[in-house]
């Protein structure tokens, strides 16, 4: 199916058809990572810049691997060794990088809307790898891909997202993505971190986690984002753990074949127990694995690779 977008700035800009196109393309990319020679020439000659102005392990490494497996040249921007520390503006940084004939710029930034701003003056393809508490589209896409692998469908699934919803770009993108795909979404967490105003996204809010996870098909745990909070939104970690940590006892209320998800990094013993994080119901490492295939699909679709070459 065709993909008529120059940039990937957020899930909000994608139709259900667009999302399914990315997921289907990711499926065709999956086998490349298991070959002896993990590389195809579909983006040979393309130059991609990983512009990460906020710390990242999984997303940055995943995009780098994705680009290399498609034979693109990739430059990893080192903030600590750059002119950003000398006060260079985001626009000046991007324009100087683009002057070197970059075909795509993958940007992570602390400010919501930064990738959208960059897209207004860049000729390159812009990919949002996380902008403040706004969106993280490729994370939502890889989460959807993981759910599709495990559940074979989206329609009618009950997906429960637990934790710091208010400050989570992962939660926002997942809500937008999974709603378009037909799932029923329930949000749970401390009232200050899951405001009722989020119901405008056509989700259900239930502050009682024990009730929220009843008959769940998917439970997605999120970390508490202290770096984005102006004040403490819950009495203590001990109380948070008691009310909102996923335990075996709480999990028994979900469906027998429930899967456990987490975008990482995981604070084991806070969001969920160590045993559950490494159990056969956990797909956390599968999410990481799928991130490469999904980001390969995004790069391939945006930069104009040919499907025939990708599947040769």
Secondary structure in CASP SS format (residue, H / E / C, confidence):
PFRMAT SS
TARGET T0000
AUTHOR 0000-0000-0000
METHOD secondary structure of the structure
MODEL  1
X C 1.00
X C 1.00
X C 1.00
X C 1.00
X C 1.00
X C 1.00
X C 1.00
X E 1.00
X C 1.00
X C 1.00
X H 1.00
X H 1.00
X H 1.00
X C 1.00
X C 1.00
X H 1.00
X H 1.00
X H 1.00
X H 1.00
X H 1.00
X H 1.00
X H 1.00
X H 1.00
X H 1.00
X H 1.00
X H 1.00
X H 1.00
X H 1.00
X H 1.00
X H 1.00
X H 1.00
X H 1.00
X H 1.00
X H 1.00
X C 1.00
X C 1.00
X C 1.00
X C 1.00
X C 1.00
X C 1.00
X C 1.00
X C 1.00
X C 1.00
X C 1.00
X C 1.00
X C 1.00
X E 1.00
X E 1.00
X E 1.00
X E 1.00
X E 1.00
X E 1.00
X C 1.00
X C 1.00
X C 1.00
X C 1.00
X C 1.00
X H 1.00
X H 1.00
X H 1.00
X H 1.00
X H 1.00
X H 1.00
X H 1.00
X H 1.00
X H 1.00
X H 1.00
X H 1.00
X H 1.00
X C 1.00
X C 1.00
X C 1.00
X E 1.00
X E 1.00
X E 1.00
X E 1.00
X C 1.00
X C 1.00
X H 1.00
X H 1.00
X H 1.00
X C 1.00
X H 1.00
X H 1.00
X H 1.00
X H 1.00
X C 1.00
X C 1.00
X C 1.00
X H 1.00
X H 1.00
X H 1.00
X H 1.00
X H 1.00
X H 1.00
X H 1.00
X H 1.00
X H 1.00
X C 1.00
X C 1.00
X C 1.00
X C 1.00
X C 1.00
X E 1.00
X E 1.00
X E 1.00
X E 1.00
X E 1.00
X E 1.00
X C 1.00
X C 1.00
X C 1.00
X C 1.00
X H 1.00
X H 1.00
X H 1.00
X H 1.00
X H 1.00
X H 1.00
X C 1.00
X C 1.00
X C 1.00
X C 1.00
X C 1.00
X E 1.00
X E 1.00
X E 1.00
X E 1.00
X E 1.00
X E 1.00
X E 1.00
X C 1.00
X C 1.00
X C 1.00
X E 1.00
X C 1.00
X H 1.00
X H 1.00
X H 1.00
X H 1.00
X H 1.00
X H 1.00
X H 1.00
X H 1.00
X H 1.00
X H 1.00
X H 1.00
X H 1.00
X H 1.00
X H 1.00
X H 1.00
X C 1.00
X C 1.00
X C 1.00
X C 1.00
X C 1.00
X C 1.00
X E 1.00
X E 1.00
X E 1.00
X E 1.00
X E 1.00
X C 1.00
X C 1.00
X C 1.00
X C 1.00
X C 1.00
X C 1.00
X H 1.00
X H 1.00
X H 1.00
X H 1.00
X H 1.00
X H 1.00
X H 1.00
X H 1.00
X H 1.00
X H 1.00
X H 1.00
X H 1.00
X C 1.00
X C 1.00
X C 1.00
X E 1.00
X E 1.00
X E 1.00
X E 1.00
X E 1.00
X C 1.00
X C 1.00
X C 1.00
X C 1.00
X C 1.00
X C 1.00
X C 1.00
X H 1.00
X H 1.00
X H 1.00
X H 1.00
X H 1.00
X H 1.00
X C 1.00
X C 1.00
X E 1.00
X E 1.00
X C 1.00
X C 1.00
X C 1.00
X H 1.00
X H 1.00
X H 1.00
X H 1.00
X C 1.00
X C 1.00
X C 1.00
X C 1.00
X C 1.00
X E 1.00
X E 1.00
X E 1.00
X E 1.00
X C 1.00
X C 1.00
X C 1.00
X C 1.00
X H 1.00
X H 1.00
X H 1.00
X C 1.00
X C 1.00
X C 1.00
X C 1.00
X C 1.00
X C 1.00
X C 1.00
X C 1.00
X H 1.00
X H 1.00
X H 1.00
X H 1.00
X H 1.00
X H 1.00
X H 1.00
X H 1.00
X C 1.00
X E 1.00
X C 1.00
X H 1.00
X H 1.00
X H 1.00
X H 1.00
X C 1.00
X C 1.00
X C 1.00
X C 1.00
X C 1.00
X C 1.00
X C 1.00
X E 1.00
X E 1.00
X E 1.00
X E 1.00
X C 1.00
X C 1.00
X C 1.00
X C 1.00
X C 1.00
X E 1.00
X C 1.00
X C 1.00
X C 1.00
X E 1.00
X C 1.00
X H 1.00
X H 1.00
X H 1.00
X H 1.00
X C 1.00
X C 1.00
X C 1.00
X C 1.00
X E 1.00
X C 1.00
X H 1.00
X H 1.00
X H 1.00
X H 1.00
X H 1.00
X H 1.00
X H 1.00
X H 1.00
X H 1.00
X H 1.00
X H 1.00
X H 1.00
X H 1.00
X H 1.00
X H 1.00
X H 1.00
X H 1.00
X H 1.00
X H 1.00
X H 1.00
X C 1.00
X C 1.00
X C 1.00
X H 1.00
X H 1.00
X H 1.00
X H 1.00
X H 1.00
X C 1.00
END
